Amino acid sequence: MSKADKPLPSLDYLKPRLLVCRILSLLGYLGVIFVLLTYNALFADLHGASPLVIIGTLLVPLLIFLPGMLMGNVRTHAWLCFAINLYFIYGVLVCFQPGRLLYGALLVGFSVLYFIPAMGYVRWGFQAKRVQEEQ
């Protein structure tokens, strides 16, 4: 005996949630980029390393997702949820280094600010796509 499919929510229910989740996830995404860029450009002791190389190494994986994020692509949000976990882990590790607590805490905070709304955006985005296909 199979379970009956749950009815999908209406677009009137999904659209405001998609908008809020997209805005919050963009804030988190841009926050991670901003924190990485400003800390490594202005405050980090790079021990003679080129700031461009360090910033490029940290930002290129995030900037790959930029076009899809700006367009609101649901799959891009889903894939970036995997990649943002690396920055979350990096932020947690940085928190334990002396004098870098604020930098690590900001990375962790913006990573979480991206991840949670992005998961909602992915879920409700795919539901909205299915509702539109049924109409």
N, CA, C and O atoms as a Tinker XYZ file with bonds, in Angstrom:
   540  protein
     1  N      0.839000   -1.173000    0.000000    73     2
     2  CA     0.000000    0.000000    0.000000    64     1     3
     3  C      0.890000    1.244000    0.000000    63     2     4     5
     4  O      1.715000    1.417000    0.898000    81     3
     5  N      0.732000    2.089000   -0.979000    73     3     6
     6  CA     1.572000    3.290000   -1.097000    64     5     7
     7  C      0.884000    4.493000   -0.461000    63     6     8     9
     8  O     -0.339000    4.574000   -0.353000    81     7
     9  N      1.724000    5.400000   -0.056000    73     7    10
    10  CA     1.198000    6.635000    0.527000    64     9    11
    11  C      0.692000    7.549000   -0.580000    63    10    12    13
    12  O      1.232000    7.556000   -1.687000    81    11
    13  N     -0.321000    8.301000   -0.282000    73    11    14
    14  CA    -0.818000    9.288000   -1.235000    64    13    15
    15  C      0.120000   10.496000   -1.232000    63    14    16    17
    16  O      0.654000   10.879000   -0.191000    81    15
    17  N      0.309000   11.079000   -2.394000    73    15    18
    18  CA     1.155000   12.266000   -2.500000    64    17    19
    19  C      0.533000   13.425000   -1.731000    63    18    20    21
    20  O     -0.677000   13.647000   -1.765000    81    19
    21  N      1.410000   14.164000   -1.030000    73    19    22
    22  CA     0.929000   15.353000   -0.332000    64    21    23
    23  C      0.640000   16.435000   -1.363000    63    22    24    25
    24  O      1.394000   16.592000   -2.323000    81    23
    25  N     -0.436000   17.177000   -1.176000    73    23    26
    26  CA    -0.707000   18.267000   -2.128000    64    25    27
    27  C      0.354000   19.364000   -2.001000    63    26    28    29
    28  O      0.831000   19.669000   -0.907000    81    27
    29  N      0.702000   19.935000   -3.128000    73    27    30
    30  CA     1.687000   21.012000   -3.142000    64    29    31
    31  C      1.043000   22.321000   -2.695000    63    30    32    33
    32  O     -0.136000   22.555000   -2.962000    81    31
    33  N      1.806000   23.172000   -2.020000    73    31    34
    34  CA     1.251000   24.472000   -1.631000    64    33    35
    35  C      1.022000   25.359000   -2.851000    63    34    36    37
    36  O      1.590000   25.125000   -3.918000    81    35
    37  N      0.193000   26.366000   -2.681000    73    35    38
    38  CA    -0.105000   27.261000   -3.796000    64    37    39
    39  C      1.054000   28.233000   -4.021000    63    38    40    41
    40  O      1.908000   28.419000   -3.155000    81    39
    41  N      1.060000   28.840000   -5.190000    73    39    42
    42  CA     2.092000   29.835000   -5.506000    64    41    43
    43  C      1.977000   31.061000   -4.605000    63    42    44    45
    44  O      2.982000   31.707000   -4.308000    81    43
    45  N      0.759000   31.386000   -4.167000    73    43    46
    46  CA     0.579000   32.517000   -3.248000    64    45    47
    47  C      1.290000   32.262000   -1.925000    63    46    48    49
    48  O      1.756000   33.204000   -1.284000    81    47
    49  N      1.378000   31.022000   -1.517000    73    47    50
    50  CA     2.085000   30.644000   -0.299000    64    49    51
    51  C      3.597000   30.632000   -0.531000    63    50    52    53
    52  O      4.362000   31.033000    0.346000    81    51
    53  N      4.021000   30.182000   -1.691000    73    51    54
    54  CA     5.446000   29.976000   -1.961000    64    53    55
    55  C      6.198000   31.253000   -2.324000    63    54    56    57
    56  O      7.347000   31.422000   -1.916000    81    55
    57  N      5.579000   32.151000   -3.078000    73    55    58
    58  CA     6.305000   33.328000   -3.587000    64    57    59
    59  C      6.899000   34.225000   -2.500000    63    58    60    61
    60  O      8.062000   34.609000   -2.627000    81    59
    61  N      6.168000   34.582000   -1.436000    73    59    62
    62  CA     6.807000   35.424000   -0.417000    64    61    63
    63  C      7.959000   34.715000    0.296000    63    62    64    65
    64  O      8.955000   35.349000    0.646000    81    63
    65  N      7.829000   33.419000    0.512000    73    63    66
    66  CA     8.890000   32.657000    1.156000    64    65    67
    67  C     10.126000   32.577000    0.267000    63    66    68    69
    68  O     11.254000   32.660000    0.753000    81    67
    69  N      9.910000   32.416000   -1.026000    73    67    70
    70  CA    11.034000   32.394000   -1.965000    64    69    71
    71  C     11.771000   33.727000   -1.968000    63    70    72    73
    72  O     13.001000   33.761000   -2.000000    81    71
    73  N     11.027000   34.814000   -1.934000    73    71    74
    74  CA    11.643000   36.139000   -1.950000    64    73    75
    75  C     12.488000   36.373000   -0.695000    63    74    76    77
    76  O     13.628000   36.829000   -0.789000    81    75
    77  N     11.937000   36.066000    0.465000    73    75    78
    78  CA    12.667000   36.272000    1.717000    64    77    79
    79  C     13.909000   35.380000    1.761000    63    78    80    81
    80  O     14.990000   35.834000    2.138000    81    79
    81  N     13.755000   34.127000    1.380000    73    79    82
    82  CA    14.896000   33.198000    1.397000    64    81    83
    83  C     15.971000   33.625000    0.409000    63    82    84    85
    84  O     17.162000   33.515000    0.702000    81    83
    85  N     15.570000   34.104000   -0.738000    73    83    86
    86  CA    16.560000   34.536000   -1.730000    64    85    87
    87  C     17.330000   35.755000   -1.237000    63    86    88    89
    88  O     18.549000   35.817000   -1.392000    81    87
    89  N     16.641000   36.715000   -0.651000    73    87    90
    90  CA    17.302000   37.922000   -0.132000    64    89    91
    91  C     18.269000   37.559000    0.990000    63    90    92    93
    92  O     19.407000   38.030000    1.004000    81    91
    93  N     17.826000   36.725000    1.930000    73    91    94
    94  CA    18.697000   36.347000    3.043000    64    93    95
    95  C     19.902000   35.539000    2.577000    63    94    96    97
    96  O     21.012000   35.732000    3.072000    81    95
    97  N     19.687000   34.638000    1.629000    73    95    98
    98  CA    20.821000   33.844000    1.147000    64    97    99
    99  C     21.807000   34.714000    0.365000    63    98   100   101
   100  O     23.015000   34.496000    0.446000    81    99
   101  N     21.313000   35.687000   -0.382000    73    99   102
   102  CA    22.222000   36.610000   -1.070000    64   101   103
   103  C     23.020000   37.448000   -0.074000    63   102   104   105
   104  O     24.204000   37.705000   -0.288000    81   103
   105  N     22.375000   37.874000    1.014000    73   103   106
   106  CA    23.086000   38.621000    2.052000    64   105   107
   107  C     24.197000   37.772000    2.667000    63   106   108   109
   108  O     25.308000   38.256000    2.881000    81   107
   109  N     23.896000   36.520000    2.947000    73   107   110
   110  CA    24.911000   35.636000    3.504000    64   109   111
   111  C     26.051000   35.382000    2.537000    63   110   112   113
   112  O     27.218000   35.386000    2.930000    81   111
   113  N     25.719000   35.161000    1.272000    73   111   114
   114  CA    26.725000   34.911000    0.233000    64   113   115
   115  C     27.636000   36.123000    0.061000    63   114   116   117
   116  O     28.860000   35.993000    0.062000    81   115
   117  N     27.041000   37.289000   -0.085000    73   115   118
   118  CA    27.841000   38.502000   -0.253000    64   117   119
   119  C     28.604000   38.849000    1.018000    63   118   120   121
   120  O     29.687000   39.431000    0.955000    81   119
   121  N     28.045000   38.494000    2.170000    73   119   122
   122  CA    28.742000   38.709000    3.434000    64   121   123
   123  C     30.008000   37.881000    3.536000    63   122   124   125
   124  O     31.041000   38.383000    3.978000    81   123
   125  N     29.943000   36.620000    3.134000    73   123   126
   126  CA    31.135000   35.767000    3.146000    64   125   127
   127  C     32.200000   36.349000    2.218000    63   126   128   129
   128  O     33.373000   36.419000    2.584000    81   127
   129  N     31.796000   36.763000    1.028000    73   127   130
   130  CA    32.748000   37.352000    0.085000    64   129   131
   131  C     33.360000   38.618000    0.668000    63   130   132   133
   132  O     34.573000   38.812000    0.590000    81   131
   133  N     32.532000   39.484000    1.251000    73   131   134
   134  CA    33.020000   40.738000    1.815000    64   133   135
   135  C     33.996000   40.505000    2.965000    63   134   136   137
   136  O     35.039000   41.156000    3.029000    81   135
   137  N     33.674000   39.592000    3.867000    73   135   138
   138  CA    34.550000   39.310000    5.008000    64   137   139
   139  C     35.892000   38.755000    4.532000    63   138   140   141
   140  O     36.945000   39.185000    5.004000    81   139
   141  N     35.857000   37.805000    3.601000    73   139   142
   142  CA    37.111000   37.241000    3.086000    64   141   143
   143  C     37.954000   38.309000    2.400000    63   142   144   145
   144  O     39.169000   38.366000    2.586000    81   143
   145  N     37.312000   39.140000    1.618000    73   143   146
   146  CA    38.028000   40.159000    0.866000    64   145   147
   147  C     38.627000   41.219000    1.790000    63   146   148   149
   148  O     39.810000   41.538000    1.679000    81   147
   149  N     37.830000   41.758000    2.689000    73   147   150
   150  CA    38.335000   42.846000    3.527000    64   149   151
   151  C     39.382000   42.375000    4.527000    63   150   152   153
   152  O     40.385000   43.057000    4.739000    81   151
   153  N     39.162000   41.223000    5.140000    73   151   154
   154  CA    40.139000   40.766000    6.130000    64   153   155
   155  C     41.482000   40.481000    5.472000    63   154   156   157
   156  O     42.523000   40.905000    5.973000    81   155
   157  N     41.462000   39.770000    4.362000    73   155   158
   158  CA    42.725000   39.394000    3.727000    64   157   159
   159  C     43.392000   40.548000    2.994000    63   158   160   161
   160  O     44.605000   40.529000    2.789000    81   159
   161  N     42.624000   41.542000    2.600000    73   159   162
   162  CA    43.217000   42.698000    1.929000    64   161   163
   163  C     43.750000   43.724000    2.920000    63   162   164   165
   164  O     44.732000   44.405000    2.623000    81   163
   165  N     43.128000   43.853000    4.091000    73   163   166
   166  CA    43.475000   44.938000    5.000000    64   165   167
   167  C     44.142000   44.506000    6.299000    63   166   168   169
   168  O     45.024000   45.210000    6.792000    81   167
   169  N     43.750000   43.376000    6.863000    73   167   170
   170  CA    44.181000   43.054000    8.215000    64   169   171
   171  C     45.109000   41.842000    8.325000    63   170   172   173
   172  O     45.885000   41.763000    9.278000    81   171
   173  N     45.056000   40.922000    7.409000    73   171   174
   174  CA    45.777000   39.653000    7.554000    64   173   175
   175  C     47.284000   39.848000    7.421000    63   174   176   177
   176  O     47.766000   40.627000    6.599000    81   175
   177  N     48.003000   39.116000    8.254000    73   175   178
   178  CA    49.458000   39.046000    8.136000    64   177   179
   179  C     49.765000   37.874000    7.216000    63   178   180   181
   180  O     49.701000   36.719000    7.637000    81   179
   181  N     50.090000   38.159000    5.985000    73   179   182
   182  CA    50.260000   37.112000    4.972000    64   181   183
   183  C     51.694000   36.594000    4.891000    63   182   184   185
   184  O     51.989000   35.745000    4.050000    81   183
   185  N     52.580000   37.079000    5.735000    73   183   186
   186  CA    53.969000   36.628000    5.801000    64   185   187
   187  C     54.665000   36.701000    4.436000    63   186   188   189
   188  O     55.386000   35.783000    4.045000    81   187
   189  N     54.439000   37.793000    3.729000    73   187   190
   190  CA    55.114000   38.013000    2.459000    64   189   191
   191  C     54.408000   37.451000    1.241000    63   190   192   193
   192  O     54.858000   37.675000    0.117000    81   191
   193  N     53.312000   36.725000    1.433000    73   191   194
   194  CA    52.577000   36.173000    0.295000    64   193   195
   195  C     51.832000   37.300000   -0.421000    63   194   196   197
   196  O     51.483000   38.314000    0.183000    81   195
   197  N     51.604000   37.105000   -1.688000    73   195   198
   198  CA    50.867000   38.094000   -2.468000    64   197   199
   199  C     49.398000   38.103000   -2.047000    63   198   200   201
   200  O     48.745000   37.060000   -2.066000    81   199
   201  N     48.874000   39.267000   -1.667000    73   199   202
   202  CA    47.453000   39.321000   -1.280000    64   201   203
   203  C     46.512000   38.894000   -2.404000    63   202   204   205
   204  O     45.456000   38.316000   -2.145000    81   203
   205  N     46.890000   39.176000   -3.647000    73   203   206
   206  CA    46.030000   38.785000   -4.771000    64   205   207
   207  C     45.906000   37.272000   -4.892000    63   206   208   209
   208  O     44.831000   36.758000   -5.202000    81   207
   209  N     46.994000   36.566000   -4.651000    73   207   210
   210  CA    46.963000   35.107000   -4.743000    64   209   211
   211  C     46.093000   34.536000   -3.623000    63   210   212   213
   212  O     45.278000   33.644000   -3.859000    81   211
   213  N     46.265000   35.047000   -2.421000    73   211   214
   214  CA    45.488000   34.553000   -1.287000    64   213   215
   215  C     44.004000   34.861000   -1.471000    63   214   216   217
   216  O     43.156000   33.987000   -1.288000    81   215
   217  N     43.697000   36.094000   -1.829000    73   215   218
   218  CA    42.296000   36.476000   -2.029000    64   217   219
   219  C     41.694000   35.702000   -3.194000    63   218   220   221
   220  O     40.553000   35.248000   -3.113000    81   219
   221  N     42.444000   35.550000   -4.266000    73   219   222
   222  CA    41.950000   34.779000   -5.408000    64   221   223
   223  C     41.664000   33.336000   -5.051000    63   222   224   225
   224  O     40.654000   32.776000   -5.478000    81   223
   225  N     42.544000   32.729000   -4.272000    73   223   226
   226  CA    42.352000   31.341000   -3.871000    64   225   227
   227  C     41.103000   31.187000   -3.004000    63   226   228   229
   228  O     40.385000   30.192000   -3.108000    81   227
   229  N     40.855000   32.159000   -2.169000    73   227   230
   230  CA    39.681000   32.085000   -1.299000    64   229   231
   231  C     38.381000   32.438000   -2.024000    63   230   232   233
   232  O     37.328000   31.882000   -1.712000    81   231
   233  N     38.448000   33.355000   -2.984000    73   231   234
   234  CA    37.218000   33.862000   -3.592000    64   233   235
   235  C     36.796000   33.162000   -4.881000    63   234   236   237
   236  O     35.605000   33.136000   -5.192000    81   235
   237  N     37.718000   32.601000   -5.630000    73   235   238
   238  CA    37.347000   31.983000   -6.917000    64   237   239
   239  C     36.286000   30.898000   -6.748000    63   238   240   241
   240  O     35.339000   30.864000   -7.535000    81   239
   241  N     36.401000   30.003000   -5.751000    73   239   242
   242  CA    35.327000   29.010000   -5.610000    64   241   243
   243  C     33.951000   29.628000   -5.353000    63   242   244   245
   244  O     32.935000   29.083000   -5.786000    81   243
   245  N     33.914000   30.748000   -4.660000    73   243   246
   246  CA    32.627000   31.414000   -4.431000    64   245   247
   247  C     32.141000   32.166000   -5.662000    63   246   248   249
   248  O     30.945000   32.181000   -5.955000    81   247
   249  N     33.063000   32.787000   -6.375000    73   247   250
   250  CA    32.669000   33.609000   -7.528000    64   249   251
   251  C     32.190000   32.770000   -8.708000    63   250   252   253
   252  O     31.528000   33.290000   -9.607000    81   251
   253  N     32.512000   31.488000   -8.717000    73   251   254
   254  CA    32.000000   30.599000   -9.767000    64   253   255
   255  C     30.471000   30.587000   -9.738000    63   254   256   257
   256  O     29.822000   30.466000  -10.777000    81   255
   257  N     29.913000   30.712000   -8.551000    73   255   258
   258  CA    28.459000   30.644000   -8.388000    64   257   259
   259  C     27.760000   31.984000   -8.576000    63   258   260   261
   260  O     26.530000   32.032000   -8.565000    81   259
   261  N     28.496000   33.059000   -8.745000    73   259   262
   262  CA    27.913000   34.398000   -8.789000    64   261   263
   263  C     26.834000   34.583000   -9.868000    63   262   264   265
   264  O     25.772000   35.120000   -9.552000    81   263
   265  N     27.053000   34.167000  -11.121000    73   263   266
   266  CA    25.987000   34.378000  -12.120000    64   265   267
   267  C     24.675000   33.671000  -11.761000    63   266   268   269
   268  O     23.598000   34.252000  -11.898000    81   267
   269  N     24.766000   32.441000  -11.310000    73   267   270
   270  CA    23.561000   31.709000  -10.936000    64   269   271
   271  C     22.876000   32.296000   -9.722000    63   270   272   273
   272  O     21.650000   32.272000   -9.620000    81   271
   273  N     23.677000   32.829000   -8.791000    73   271   274
   274  CA    23.089000   33.454000   -7.608000    64   273   275
   275  C     22.326000   34.718000   -7.986000    63   274   276   277
   276  O     21.226000   34.957000   -7.487000    81   275
   277  N     22.904000   35.517000   -8.859000    73   275   278
   278  CA    22.239000   36.760000   -9.262000    64   277   279
   279  C     20.976000   36.490000  -10.075000    63   278   280   281
   280  O     20.028000   37.274000  -10.024000    81   279
   281  N     20.955000   35.383000  -10.829000    73   279   282
   282  CA    19.775000   35.036000  -11.613000    64   281   283
   283  C     18.719000   34.323000  -10.778000    63   282   284   285
   284  O     17.577000   34.194000  -11.219000    81   283
   285  N     19.074000   33.857000   -9.583000    73   283   286
   286  CA    18.121000   33.159000   -8.733000    64   285   287
   287  C     17.936000   31.705000   -9.110000    63   286   288   289
   288  O     16.873000   31.134000   -8.868000    81   287
   289  N     18.947000   31.098000   -9.695000    73   287   290
   290  CA    18.871000   29.699000  -10.104000    64   289   291
   291  C     18.828000   28.805000   -8.864000    63   290   292   293
   292  O     19.690000   28.901000   -7.991000    81   291
   293  N     17.826000   27.944000   -8.796000    73   291   294
   294  CA    17.637000   27.088000   -7.630000    64   293   295
   295  C     18.773000   26.067000   -7.524000    63   294   296   297
   296  O     19.251000   25.791000   -6.423000    81   295
   297  N     19.200000   25.516000   -8.631000    73   295   298
   298  CA    20.283000   24.518000   -8.596000    64   297   299
   299  C     21.600000   25.134000   -8.127000    63   298   300   301
   300  O     22.382000   24.479000   -7.437000    81   299
   301  N     21.843000   26.369000   -8.492000    73   299   302
   302  CA    23.057000   27.051000   -8.020000    64   301   303
   303  C     23.030000   27.193000   -6.513000    63   302   304   305
   304  O     24.045000   26.983000   -5.850000    81   303
   305  N     21.885000   27.547000   -5.969000    73   303   306
   306  CA    21.756000   27.643000   -4.512000    64   305   307
   307  C     22.031000   26.282000   -3.870000    63   306   308   309
   308  O     22.691000   26.201000   -2.834000    81   307
   309  N     21.526000   25.224000   -4.485000    73   307   310
   310  CA    21.729000   23.885000   -3.930000    64   309   311
   311  C     23.208000   23.501000   -3.943000    63   310   312   313
   312  O     23.718000   22.982000   -2.950000    81   311
   313  N     23.893000   23.746000   -5.042000    73   311   314
   314  CA    25.311000   23.396000   -5.127000    64   313   315
   315  C     26.163000   24.265000   -4.218000    63   314   316   317
   316  O     27.145000   23.790000   -3.648000    81   315
   317  N     25.803000   25.512000   -4.079000    73   315   318
   318  CA    26.573000   26.384000   -3.204000    64   317   319
   319  C     26.405000   25.998000   -1.733000    63   318   320   321
   320  O     27.272000   26.296000   -0.911000    81   319
   321  N     25.300000   25.341000   -1.401000    73   319   322
   322  CA    25.146000   24.831000   -0.028000    64   321   323
   323  C     26.272000   23.858000    0.311000    63   322   324   325
   324  O     26.730000   23.820000    1.453000    81   323
   325  N     26.720000   23.079000   -0.657000    73   323   326
   326  CA    27.856000   22.180000   -0.418000    64   325   327
   327  C     29.147000   22.978000   -0.261000    63   326   328   329
   328  O     29.929000   22.727000    0.655000    81   327
   329  N     29.364000   23.926000   -1.145000    73   327   330
   330  CA    30.625000   24.672000   -1.136000    64   329   331
   331  C     30.737000   25.588000    0.084000    63   330   332   333
   332  O     31.833000   25.781000    0.610000    81   331
   333  N     29.638000   26.141000    0.530000    73   331   334
   334  CA    29.692000   27.086000    1.645000    64   333   335
   335  C     30.083000   26.383000    2.939000    63   334   336   337
   336  O     30.573000   27.020000    3.870000    81   335
   337  N     29.869000   25.081000    2.998000    73   335   338
   338  CA    30.272000   24.328000    4.188000    64   337   339
   339  C     31.779000   24.381000    4.404000    63   338   340   341
   340  O     32.233000   24.324000    5.547000    81   339
   341  N     32.560000   24.488000    3.342000    73   339   342
   342  CA    34.012000   24.616000    3.480000    64   341   343
   343  C     34.380000   25.923000    4.185000    63   342   344   345
   344  O     35.306000   25.956000    4.995000    81   343
   345  N     33.659000   26.986000    3.876000    73   343   346
   346  CA    33.912000   28.276000    4.518000    64   345   347
   347  C     33.423000   28.269000    5.961000    63   346   348   349
   348  O     34.007000   28.932000    6.818000    81   347
   349  N     32.367000   27.533000    6.231000    73   347   350
   350  CA    31.910000   27.362000    7.611000    64   349   351
   351  C     32.983000   26.650000    8.436000    63   350   352   353
   352  O     33.319000   27.089000    9.535000    81   351
   353  N     33.509000   25.569000    7.911000    73   351   354
   354  CA    34.560000   24.823000    8.614000    64   353   355
   355  C     35.794000   25.698000    8.801000    63   354   356   357
   356  O     36.394000   25.709000    9.876000    81   355
   357  N     36.173000   26.429000    7.761000    73   355   358
   358  CA    37.314000   27.339000    7.852000    64   357   359
   359  C     37.081000   28.382000    8.947000    63   358   360   361
   360  O     37.990000   28.683000    9.721000    81   359
   361  N     35.868000   28.932000    9.014000    73   359   362
   362  CA    35.541000   29.919000   10.031000    64   361   363
   363  C     35.615000   29.346000   11.440000    63   362   364   365
   364  O     36.100000   30.012000   12.354000    81   363
   365  N     35.138000   28.114000   11.624000    73   363   366
   366  CA    35.214000   27.478000   12.938000    64   365   367
   367  C     36.677000   27.269000   13.340000    63   366   368   369
   368  O     37.044000   27.511000   14.490000    81   367
   369  N     37.499000   26.826000   12.408000    73   367   370
   370  CA    38.919000   26.620000   12.718000    64   369   371
   371  C     39.610000   27.941000   13.046000    63   370   372   373
   372  O     40.449000   27.992000   13.945000    81   371
   373  N     39.270000   28.994000   12.337000    73   371   374
   374  CA    39.872000   30.310000   12.586000    64   373   375
   375  C     39.472000   30.836000   13.963000    63   374   376   377
   376  O     40.256000   31.529000   14.611000    81   375
   377  N     38.266000   30.516000   14.411000    73   375   378
   378  CA    37.804000   30.987000   15.722000    64   377   379
   379  C     38.727000   30.538000   16.851000    63   378   380   381
   380  O     38.814000   31.220000   17.872000    81   379
   381  N     39.406000   29.428000   16.698000    73   379   382
   382  CA    40.278000   28.903000   17.738000    64   381   383
   383  C     41.690000   29.468000   17.679000    63   382   384   385
   384  O     42.519000   29.126000   18.523000    81   383
   385  N     41.982000   30.314000   16.715000    73   383   386
   386  CA    43.301000   30.930000   16.622000    64   385   387
   387  C     43.292000   32.249000   17.395000    63   386   388   389
   388  O     42.338000   33.020000   17.298000    81   387
   389  N     44.351000   32.507000   18.161000    73   387   390
   390  CA    44.379000   33.739000   18.960000    64   389   391
   391  C     44.282000   34.997000   18.095000    63   390   392   393
   392  O     44.985000   35.130000   17.093000    81   391
   393  N     43.410000   35.906000   18.492000    73   391   394
   394  CA    43.278000   37.191000   17.819000    64   393   395
   395  C     42.453000   37.180000   16.554000    63   394   396   397
   396  O     42.349000   38.210000   15.889000    81   395
   397  N     41.863000   36.056000   16.197000    73   395   398
   398  CA    41.096000   35.983000   14.948000    64   397   399
   399  C     39.654000   35.554000   15.183000    63   398   400   401
   400  O     38.975000   35.092000   14.266000    81   399
   401  N     39.191000   35.712000   16.424000    73   399   402
   402  CA    37.846000   35.262000   16.770000    64   401   403
   403  C     36.773000   35.993000   15.966000    63   402   404   405
   404  O     35.843000   35.357000   15.470000    81   403
   405  N     36.883000   37.294000   15.829000    73   403   406
   406  CA    35.875000   38.071000   15.108000    64   405   407
   407  C     35.799000   37.657000   13.645000    63   406   408   409
   408  O     34.708000   37.496000   13.097000    81   407
   409  N     36.950000   37.487000   13.015000    73   407   410
   410  CA    36.992000   37.052000   11.609000    64   409   411
   411  C     36.315000   35.693000   11.446000    63   410   412   413
   412  O     35.484000   35.513000   10.556000    81   411
   413  N     36.666000   34.754000   12.295000    73   411   414
   414  CA    36.060000   33.428000   12.220000    64   413   415
   415  C     34.573000   33.454000   12.512000    63   414   416   417
   416  O     33.791000   32.769000   11.853000    81   415
   417  N     34.183000   34.248000   13.506000    73   415   418
   418  CA    32.763000   34.333000   13.861000    64   417   419
   419  C     31.941000   34.941000   12.719000    63   418   420   421
   420  O     30.820000   34.507000   12.457000    81   419
   421  N     32.501000   35.936000   12.051000    73   419   422
   422  CA    31.792000   36.525000   10.904000    64   421   423
   423  C     31.649000   35.519000    9.768000    63   422   424   425
   424  O     30.597000   35.444000    9.132000    81   423
   425  N     32.698000   34.750000    9.512000    73   423   426
   426  CA    32.608000   33.723000    8.469000    64   425   427
   427  C     31.554000   32.683000    8.817000    63   426   428   429
   428  O     30.746000   32.304000    7.970000    81   427
   429  N     31.563000   32.225000   10.058000    73   427   430
   430  CA    30.569000   31.241000   10.489000    64   429   431
   431  C     29.170000   31.838000   10.398000    63   430   432   433
   432  O     28.252000   31.193000    9.893000    81   431
   433  N     29.003000   33.059000   10.880000    73   431   434
   434  CA    27.685000   33.700000   10.865000    64   433   435
   435  C     27.131000   33.886000    9.468000    63   434   436   437
   436  O     25.969000   33.574000    9.209000    81   435
   437  N     27.957000   34.393000    8.566000    73   435   438
   438  CA    27.471000   34.596000    7.196000    64   437   439
   439  C     27.268000   33.272000    6.460000    63   438   440   441
   440  O     26.392000   33.173000    5.600000    81   439
   441  N     28.060000   32.262000    6.786000    73   439   442
   442  CA    27.857000   30.941000    6.181000    64   441   443
   443  C     26.512000   30.356000    6.600000    63   442   444   445
   444  O     25.781000   29.801000    5.780000    81   443
   445  N     26.197000   30.488000    7.880000    73   443   446
   446  CA    24.904000   30.003000    8.375000    64   445   447
   447  C     23.775000   30.848000    7.801000    63   446   448   449
   448  O     22.716000   30.328000    7.452000    81   447
   449  N     24.012000   32.176000    7.703000    73   447   450
   450  CA    23.003000   33.058000    7.110000    64   449   451
   451  C     22.738000   32.691000    5.657000    63   450   452   453
   452  O     21.629000   32.899000    5.165000    81   451
   453  N     23.722000   32.157000    4.968000    73   451   454
   454  CA    23.477000   31.682000    3.611000    64   453   455
   455  C     22.768000   30.332000    3.627000    63   454   456   457
   456  O     21.758000   30.145000    2.948000    81   455
   457  N     23.300000   29.394000    4.403000    73   455   458
   458  CA    22.906000   27.992000    4.292000    64   457   459
   459  C     21.429000   27.758000    4.613000    63   458   460   461
   460  O     20.727000   27.108000    3.838000    81   459
   461  N     20.957000   28.271000    5.729000    73   459   462
   462  CA    19.587000   27.967000    6.158000    64   461   463
   463  C     18.547000   28.530000    5.187000    63   462   464   465
   464  O     17.664000   27.783000    4.765000    81   463
   465  N     18.611000   29.825000    4.809000    73   463   466
   466  CA    17.625000   30.296000    3.822000    64   465   467
   467  C     17.791000   29.645000    2.444000    63   466   468   469
   468  O     16.811000   29.470000    1.720000    81   467
   469  N     19.015000   29.290000    2.084000    73   467   470
   470  CA    19.214000   28.659000    0.776000    64   469   471
   471  C     18.534000   27.294000    0.718000    63   470   472   473
   472  O     17.999000   26.909000   -0.322000    81   471
   473  N     18.554000   26.566000    1.827000    73   471   474
   474  CA    17.857000   25.277000    1.848000    64   473   475
   475  C     16.349000   25.480000    1.686000    63   474   476   477
   476  O     15.688000   24.709000    0.990000    81   475
   477  N     15.811000   26.512000    2.325000    73   475   478
   478  CA    14.397000   26.829000    2.127000    64   477   479
   479  C     14.115000   27.249000    0.697000    63   478   480   481
   480  O     13.097000   26.867000    0.120000    81   479
   481  N     15.018000   28.037000    0.126000    73   479   482
   482  CA    14.844000   28.487000   -1.257000    64   481   483
   483  C     14.848000   27.304000   -2.221000    63   482   484   485
   484  O     14.062000   27.266000   -3.167000    81   483
   485  N     15.725000   26.349000   -1.979000    73   483   486
   486  CA    15.797000   25.168000   -2.846000    64   485   487
   487  C     14.509000   24.358000   -2.734000    63   486   488   489
   488  O     13.921000   23.970000   -3.743000    81   487
   489  N     14.081000   24.109000   -1.513000    73   487   490
   490  CA    12.864000   23.313000   -1.326000    64   489   491
   491  C     11.655000   23.981000   -1.955000    63   490   492   493
   492  O     10.944000   23.373000   -2.754000    81   491
   493  N     11.425000   25.239000   -1.589000    73   491   494
   494  CA    10.247000   25.926000   -2.091000    64   493   495
   495  C     10.377000   26.275000   -3.573000    63   494   496   497
   496  O      9.368000   26.372000   -4.272000    81   495
   497  N     11.594000   26.463000   -4.056000    73   495   498
   498  CA    11.787000   26.735000   -5.475000    64   497   499
   499  C     11.410000   25.554000   -6.350000    63   498   500   501
   500  O     10.776000   25.720000   -7.392000    81   499
   501  N     11.805000   24.350000   -5.920000    73   499   502
   502  CA    11.425000   23.166000   -6.686000    64   501   503
   503  C      9.926000   22.889000   -6.569000    63   502   504   505
   504  O      9.307000   22.411000   -7.520000    81   503
   505  N      9.344000   23.187000   -5.410000    73   503   506
   506  CA     7.895000   23.034000   -5.283000    64   505   507
   507  C      7.172000   24.018000   -6.196000    63   506   508   509
   508  O      6.194000   23.644000   -6.843000    81   507
   509  N      7.627000   25.258000   -6.264000    73   507   510
   510  CA     7.003000   26.258000   -7.124000    64   509   511
   511  C      7.120000   25.838000   -8.593000    63   510   512   513
   512  O      6.192000   26.040000   -9.377000    81   511
   513  N      8.244000   25.263000   -8.951000    73   511   514
   514  CA     8.420000   24.794000  -10.339000    64   513   515
   515  C      7.414000   23.686000  -10.654000    63   514   516   517
   516  O      6.823000   23.671000  -11.734000    81   515
   517  N      7.219000   22.762000   -9.716000    73   515   518
   518  CA     6.251000   21.684000   -9.941000    64   517   519
   519  C      4.828000   22.217000  -10.012000    63   518   520   521
   520  O      4.030000   21.731000  -10.814000    81   519
   521  N      4.495000   23.206000   -9.190000    73   519   522
   522  CA     3.151000   23.790000   -9.221000    64   521   523
   523  C      2.927000   24.483000  -10.563000    63   522   524   525
   524  O      1.851000   24.357000  -11.147000    81   523
   525  N      3.921000   25.209000  -11.056000    73   523   526
   526  CA     3.777000   25.896000  -12.346000    64   525   527
   527  C      3.648000   24.906000  -13.489000    63   526   528   529
   528  O      2.935000   25.178000  -14.455000    81   527
   529  N      4.318000   23.765000  -13.406000    73   527   530
   530  CA     4.210000   22.767000  -14.463000    64   529   531
   531  C      2.835000   22.108000  -14.486000    63   530   532   533
   532  O      2.359000   21.696000  -15.543000    81   531
   533  N      2.191000   22.007000  -13.306000    73   531   534
   534  CA     0.871000   21.394000  -13.233000    64   533   535
   535  C     -0.214000   22.306000  -13.774000    63   534   536   537
   536  O     -1.270000   21.831000  -14.191000    81   535
   537  N      0.031000   23.615000  -13.775000    73   535   538
   538  CA    -1.006000   24.547000  -14.229000    64   537   539
   539  C     -1.053000   24.662000  -15.718000    63   538   540
   540  O     -1.873000   25.407000  -16.254000    81   539
